[in-house]
Structures are given as C-alpha cells and as structure tokens.
Amino acid sequence: MKTIRVALAGAGAFGVKHIEGIRNIDGVEVVSLVGRELEKTREVAKKFDIGHVTTDLSDSLAMKDVDAVILCTPTQMHASQAIACLKAGKHVQVEIPLADSLKDAEAVVALQKQTGLVAMCGHTRRFNPSHQYLHRKIVAGELAIQQMDVQTYFFRRTNMNALGQPRSWTDHLLWHHAAHTVDLFAYQAGGEVVAANALQGPIHPTLGIAMDMSIQLKASTGAICTLSLSFNNDGPLGTFFRYICDNGTFIARYDDLFDGKDQKIDVSKVDVSMNGIELQDREFFAAIRENREPNASVAKVLPCYRTLHRLEQQLAASA
C-alpha cells in the first residue's frame, strides 16, 4: 500500500487534532506542517516528528511527494487555499466551513469537478458515532425525524481558540457553527432545506459579529429544526442535539448518545474509532485510495452554504 503523504496547514488546536487522528491511520504520513508563527509551528512539528515546516502553503504545494492537504486555517482563507491546492494537483480536505460566502463555496465545487480530485469539507457531525448510529437507523427506515432541537453554546466574549489562546481571526456563528447543524439536519432528515429563518442579537462592538442567534429550518420531508447559538453562554459549553423521532427521542452530547429517558446508548462499536475527526480523515484517505466521492464532499455539502447565504441575506435585510 502506497503511503499517502499529507501537508497540514494550521498548527493550532484543530490542526493538532488532525495530526493525532492521522497517527492512528495506516499508510498515511504528515510530511509538511504550515503555520502562521514559525517557532510555534516548529514546536508542534518536533513533537509529532514532521520533517518539513513552513509559514507559506505554497512551499508545501511545491513538494512533489505531497499527495493531499488538510486545511485547518482561518475561515476566510479556506476557499482560496482549497482552490490553490486543487490547482497544484493535490487532494484537499478543508475544515468547516468550506467558505464564508456562497460564491466562494461554488468556486471550490466548480474547480473540483474540473480536476476530478478528492475535495472534502470537515462536516464532522456526519462522522461522529452518535450521529452515525442514528443515521443508520434512519436509512434503514427504523426512525424518521420529526424535529431536531439544537443548542450551540460557547463563552467567547474575547477572541480565543479551543485551547484558550488568542485567535488571529474572528469566528462566526452563522458561517461556522450553524454550518454544522444546517448540514446535519438535511443529512439526517433525508431531504433538502426548503424554509429557513434567522434572528440575531446585537453586534459585538469590538468583534463585529452577532454573539447570539436563533435559526429555524424545515426540510422537504416535513421535519423541522430549531437551532440556538451563543458566544455569551457561561456553561455548559458545546453543541447538544435532541432528535425527536417517530420512534423514540435521542440526545447527542458530543460522542455520547442517550435516549429520551437519559439512558446511555453504547455507540462504541459503530465505527473503528470514537474520534469524529479521525473518522472524517479516514473517509478522506479512503476516497483518495478508492478514487471515489467522499461523504461530505464539497459538492454534497454545498446545499448547506446555499441555506447559510439565504439566512445571511435575510439578516442583512432586517438589520
């Protein structure tokens, strides 16, 4: 089996999660690490025995032995960097969101179709064992979603990342955090989003973004979704999903799944790992080896970004 050689851009919290996941996957090696600050990037590379370090993605793209790139960079760089990777002949996985505008997302999808390379977006919820468990039951006809009730809550009144370190860019409730649920809802409901409404709270004076948001969705299957998002919530933190189905209620808290009576459901045997990031990466590399379209390909997640675009337009009109 030929080793897939990977360049990873972004040496922060999520980049490290990908490196750790890849170390569990046979036949894959991270050979180049790209970071904003050279010394910090060197530290991460040394820890994980990665030979090549740079602050410029083009250096990694010029390496002939690099087969694929994983982008864990700031949101506003995702689309342009994904396009650069495809133009360089590299398969690419870009962390969620694919882009922060519909136009840019469509440009990535168009170039992927032209090149035929594997291009995938990190919509991790499709891979988390808790959501996989329910997806299999839905596909088998054992469950149908009536309503999803989702809470995405953080306490992020200053610009910090998942490790509590200062960020060089501003996160976004709509284009990043809502993307997870908008995509997952359509994926689990088995239809397209046919109605979408949004409200947002005041714009933060220094961050320039809304810190609170409420979104309603309806799928072509008739299922509905209510999503509440906040950067103002002082715990508990994270995203919590309540699936109200025709045959039971289920609550997903990260990788744990419970029934409506709060009894834990064992999802440890759903896949080869309990780590959604690792499972997402496994799908990316399997698609490269098998020359096929991956789950969460840029084309498959594009409808999510169409919905986000509609919501952004709606919020702008009501501002």
LINFEN-V787290 format. One record per residue. N is the residue number from 1. RES is the residue in one small letter. BURIAL is b if it has 16 or more other ideal C-beta (glycine too) atoms within 10 Angstrom, else e. Layout:
N:RES:BURIAL
N:RES:BURIAL
//
This chain:
1:m:e
2:k:e
3:t:e
4:i:b
5:r:b
6:v:b
7:a:b
8:l:b
9:a:b
10:g:b
11:a:b
12:g:b
13:a:e
14:f:b
15:g:b
16:v:b
17:k:b
18:h:b
19:i:b
20:e:e
21:g:b
22:i:b
23:r:e
24:n:e
25:i:b
26:d:e
27:g:e
28:v:b
29:e:b
30:v:b
31:v:b
32:s:b
33:l:b
34:v:b
35:g:b
36:r:e
37:e:e
38:l:e
39:e:e
40:k:e
41:t:b
42:r:e
43:e:e
44:v:b
45:a:b
46:k:e
47:k:e
48:f:e
49:d:e
50:i:b
51:g:e
52:h:b
53:v:b
54:t:b
55:t:e
56:d:e
57:l:b
58:s:e
59:d:e
60:s:b
61:l:b
62:a:e
63:m:b
64:k:e
65:d:e
66:v:b
67:d:b
68:a:b
69:v:b
70:i:b
71:l:b
72:c:b
73:t:b
74:p:b
75:t:b
76:q:b
77:m:b
78:h:b
79:a:b
80:s:e
81:q:b
82:a:b
83:i:b
84:a:b
85:c:b
86:l:b
87:k:e
88:a:b
89:g:e
90:k:b
91:h:b
92:v:b
93:q:b
94:v:b
95:e:b
96:i:b
97:p:b
98:l:b
99:a:b
100:d:b
101:s:b
102:l:b
103:k:e
104:d:b
105:a:b
106:e:b
107:a:b
108:v:b
109:v:b
110:a:e
111:l:b
112:q:b
113:k:e
114:q:e
115:t:b
116:g:e
117:l:b
118:v:b
119:a:b
120:m:b
121:c:b
122:g:b
123:h:b
124:t:b
125:r:b
126:r:b
127:f:b
128:n:b
129:p:b
130:s:b
131:h:b
132:q:b
133:y:b
134:l:b
135:h:b
136:r:e
137:k:b
138:i:b
139:v:e
140:a:e
141:g:e
142:e:e
143:l:b
144:a:b
145:i:b
146:q:b
147:q:e
148:m:b
149:d:b
150:v:b
151:q:b
152:t:b
153:y:b
154:f:b
155:f:e
156:r:b
157:r:e
158:t:e
159:n:e
160:m:e
161:n:e
162:a:e
163:l:e
164:g:e
165:q:e
166:p:e
167:r:e
168:s:e
169:w:e
170:t:b
171:d:b
172:h:b
173:l:b
174:l:b
175:w:b
176:h:b
177:h:b
178:a:b
179:a:b
180:h:b
181:t:b
182:v:b
183:d:b
184:l:b
185:f:b
186:a:b
187:y:b
188:q:b
189:a:b
190:g:e
191:g:b
192:e:e
193:v:b
194:v:e
195:a:e
196:a:b
197:n:e
198:a:b
199:l:e
200:q:b
201:g:e
202:p:e
203:i:e
204:h:b
205:p:e
206:t:e
207:l:b
208:g:e
209:i:b
210:a:b
211:m:b
212:d:b
213:m:b
214:s:e
215:i:b
216:q:e
217:l:b
218:k:b
219:a:b
220:s:e
221:t:b
222:g:e
223:a:b
224:i:b
225:c:b
226:t:e
227:l:b
228:s:b
229:l:b
230:s:b
231:f:b
232:n:e
233:n:b
234:d:e
235:g:e
236:p:e
237:l:e
238:g:e
239:t:b
240:f:b
241:f:b
242:r:b
243:y:b
244:i:e
245:c:b
246:d:e
247:n:e
248:g:e
249:t:e
250:f:b
251:i:b
252:a:b
253:r:e
254:y:e
255:d:b
256:d:e
257:l:b
258:f:b
259:d:e
260:g:e
261:k:e
262:d:e
263:q:e
264:k:e
265:i:e
266:d:e
267:v:b
268:s:e
269:k:e
270:v:b
271:d:b
272:v:e
273:s:b
274:m:b
275:n:b
276:g:b
277:i:b
278:e:b
279:l:b
280:q:b
281:d:b
282:r:b
283:e:b
284:f:b
285:f:b
286:a:e
287:a:b
288:i:b
289:r:e
290:e:e
291:n:e
292:r:e
293:e:e
294:p:b
295:n:b
296:a:b
297:s:b
298:v:b
299:a:b
300:k:b
301:v:b
302:l:b
303:p:e
304:c:b
305:y:b
306:r:b
307:t:b
308:l:b
309:h:b
310:r:b
311:l:b
312:e:b
313:q:e
314:q:e
315:l:b
316:a:e
317:a:e
318:s:e
319:a:e
//
